Amino acid sequence: MPSIFILYLFSYMDRSNIGLAKIVGMEEDLHLTSHQYYTAVIVWVIGYTISAVPPNMILCRTRPSIFIPIITFAWGSVAALIGAVRHQGQLIALRFLLGVFEEGFSPAAIFLISTWYRKNEHGSKRFIIFLTAGILSGAFGGVISGAITSTLDGAQGIRGWRWLFIVEWVATAGVSLIAHWTLLDYPHRSRGLSEEERKLAQQRLVKDGIDQGDSKTQNTSMFILLLKALSNWRTWVLIPGYITLSGAGAISYFYPTLINDMGYTSINAQYMTVPLYIASMGTAVGGQHDSRMVFFALTAAIRNYIARYVFLCFINMTLWTGGALALSFATTALASVTPDVRAIMLAWIPAAAALAQLYGSAPFPAEDSPGYVVGFSVFAATFAVGSVCHGLANILFKRLSLKGTYVP
């Protein structure tokens, strides 16, 4: 978990720092319109979606300690190149490539967790630990970006927002090199365990009904595995609810802009994103409820800036808790599926959900500033639908008596 935690922290930081760069000079230097910025945001989603399945199919046949560090170094390098772009076309192309490489990590991490922990161990708290990395990334990202863009602006003739991508690449590259030695592989082939410990790790999972695969599944063609994943009804039960949750996650790209419209300077707006994520920590660790719809609706109605900022904190708090619950539900529901097929299914779910960020990025055009009533109203309605989807999924799994698939 520690290695996955740190890697996800940098993954989230590299994908979301475009929002911070936007308000400290990138928009001005590249002459970006709100439509062009929106395009730069959604092409990441497109790249993320179309490359979802192949990485996990490769992961099943190789070592996570080799595969994950390689894609980490790749996405870090692409993020660094964003700091050198000269026009919006280059930005859009590199954001697409960033999505392609980053998609390989999250499904891989989710699948790796499902191969080590029993059903009651990779519950919501385990995924809360995983997603807390994103919370810390959001919190420290605001502090780090503020420090980088303010102190390095103009150094060597380079704008501060460009230094932001360069400095964060150095950190990401360093972490990717260390990860090769710290990441565990699968229980049956992990280098850090003795033969006895490997057997014990596998026996724990077998007793809990978690499929570990066999030599026959290892020799099954990738095409057959893909068909099995697509034809499994569990995939299509889990996707709708997760789509609504993922779509709302796109709001994180607009936190700096929303706060900037409250009257804060561009640098202070970066720092003011920090409390949003700090507030999420307590709820992520102790919260188990889903009240996002109410917070989105109230934020749309409130025009007082202080009250609006408080409700932005509430929105962020509940988003992260809901994400952990959804991932816990998915991995538990798929525990009895063979590892190769499970890996593909766990890639399909976030990939399909990433498409929801296409609508999640659209409702905040500059002309709707500062109220953004349409944007917040869309999210409120979306989560009303999402609540129904999750409720129906729970009922279905209970009715079919699928052991361990119901998460209260």
Stockholm file with secondary structure:
# STOCKHOLM 1.0

chainA/1-408         MPSIFILYLFSYMDRSNIGLAKIVGMEEDLHLTSHQYYTAVIVWVIGYTISAVPPNMILCRTRPSIFIPIITFAWGSVAALIGAVRHQGQLIALRFLLGVFEEGFSPAAIFLISTWYRKNEHGSKRFIIFLTAGILSGAFGGVISGAITSTLDGAQGIRGWRWLFIVEWVATAGVSLIAHWTLLDYPHRSRGLSEEERKLAQQRLVKDGIDQGDSKTQNTSMFILLLKALSNWRTWVLIPGYITLSGAGAISYFYPTLINDMGYTSINAQYMTVPLYIASMGTAVGGQHDSRMVFFALTAAIRNYIARYVFLCFINMTLWTGGALALSFATTALASVTPDVRAIMLAWIPAAAALAQLYGSAPFPAEDSPGYVVGFSVFAATFAVGSVCHGLANILFKRLSLKGTYVP
#=GR chainA/1-408 SS CHHHHHHHHHHHHHHHHHHHHIIIIIHHHTTCCHHHHHHHHHHHHHHHHHTSHHHHHHHTTSCHHHHHHHHHHHHHHHHHHHTTCCSHHHHHHHHHHHHHHHTTHHHHHHHHHHTTSCTTTSSHHHHHHHHHHHHHHHHHHHHHHHHHHHHSTTGGGCCHHHHHHHHHHHHHHHHHHHHHHHCCCCTTTCTTSCHHHHHHHHHHHHHTTCCCCCHHHHTSCHHHHHHHHHHCHHHHHHHHHHHHHHHHGGGGGGHHHHHHTTTCCHHHHHHTTHHHHHHHHHHHHHCCCCCHHHHHHHHHHCCCHHHHHHHHHHHHHHHHHHHHHHHHHHHHHTTTSCHHHHHHHHHHHHHHHHTTHHHHSTTCCGGGTTTCHHHHHHHHHHHHHHHHHHHHHHHHHHHTTCTTCCCC
#=GC SS_cons         CHHHHHHHHHHHHHHHHHHHHIIIIIHHHTTCCHHHHHHHHHHHHHHHHHTSHHHHHHHTTSCHHHHHHHHHHHHHHHHHHHTTCCSHHHHHHHHHHHHHHHTTHHHHHHHHHHTTSCTTTSSHHHHHHHHHHHHHHHHHHHHHHHHHHHHSTTGGGCCHHHHHHHHHHHHHHHHHHHHHHHCCCCTTTCTTSCHHHHHHHHHHHHHTTCCCCCHHHHTSCHHHHHHHHHHCHHHHHHHHHHHHHHHHGGGGGGHHHHHHTTTCCHHHHHHTTHHHHHHHHHHHHHCCCCCHHHHHHHHHHCCCHHHHHHHHHHHHHHHHHHHHHHHHHHHHHTTTSCHHHHHHHHHHHHHHHHTTHHHHSTTCCGGGTTTCHHHHHHHHHHHHHHHHHHHHHHHHHHHTTCTTCCCC
//
